[in-house]
Amino acid sequence: MKGTIKQLAVPMLVGMLALSSCAKEETATNGVKGDETEGKTVTIGVTQFIQHPSLDAAFNGFKKALEDGGFKEGENVKYNVQNAQGDMNNSQTIANNLVSDGVDLIFANSTPSAQSALNATKEIPIVFTSVTDPVGAGLVPSMDQAGENITGTTDSHPDAIRKTIQFIDEQTDAKTVGLIYNAGEQNSVAQIEKVKEAAKNTDLKLVETSVSTTAEVKQAAESLVGKADVFYIVTDNTVVSAIESVVSVANEKKIPVFAGELDSLKRGCFAAYGFDYYDIGYQAGEMAVAILKGEKKPSEIKPEYPSKLKLVINKQAAEKQGIKLKPEWDQMAEYIE
């Protein structure tokens, strides 16, 4: 009898252990309860197209979200940070190298960076930010649907361009708007089209000039003197990285400079409808946390717009660019010195 009990107990114990093992495996692989990163240092490949304050702020926000989500640099996460210095070929090389290195996730900070990353891999999760038109750039099918291995946040608020053009039309004496952008950047071309669409409802005339490198920006601004009453610089990576060149011309010739993002105000632009790039970087970081913890796949996280939009005016720039502040702007805008 004792031998029979012993014979029955052994297979029962083996079966129980097998069921327990299957349960643990199921919990880990469904990505909801199991934390796939526990006891492991994850590597995040960071690819940024060019260095300027907005993109840098987005990366800082991203890292803060990771830290708040339990991923602390030097403890359980490390960043492989690469900058393409404004070169498309460099951007693709960086993306290919990150894939070869087998990083756990790619953070793509700008449109060219995200496009290069998606060209390089359809398997490694990609989270982007600072992308103006994720759909037009071929990154996601729509703003309601992520790609198979890619999602992120856009730096284009649906109302920002419309409100900027409306402000120029209704609150200034400008008749012509000078646009400087890199025609090789898909995000910039998409924005210029939106500017044209917004201007259809006004009497404003648009004057365009394009550049290929930052070295051409000042000359482009000078070419618009006498043709444009104001400058409007959208979130073009090439031009924004050399925004001081535009500002120097604007200050000398008393031409107001409107920007597509708030960080350019600190560098001498007059006004912008925008948001903090830190915030959209943080939003993207929260997505990355969910992916790294196995809670969601990239395809299950919808792309997001910036959550806030505000008008900010630089008082010192207004003075340098010959603009007299109006009392009614006190209710419309925030001011910085």
Secondary structure, 3 states (H helix, E strand, C coil): CHHHHHHHHHHHHHHHHHHHHHHHHHHHHCCCCCCCCCCCCEEEEEEECCCCHHHHHHHHHHHHHHHHCCCCECCCEEEEEEECCCCHHHHHHHHHHHHHCCCCEEEEECHHHHHHHHHHCCCCCEEEEEECCCCCCCCCCECCECCCCEEEEECCCCCHHHHHHHHHHHHCCCCEEEEEECCCCHHHHHHHHHHHHHHCCCCCEEEEEECCCHHHHHHHHHHCCCCCCEEEECCCHHHHCCHHHHHHHHHHHCCCEEECCHHHHHHCCCEEEECCHHHHHHHHHHHHHHHHCCCCCHHHCCCECCCCCEEEEEHHHHHHCCCCCCHHHHHCCEEEC
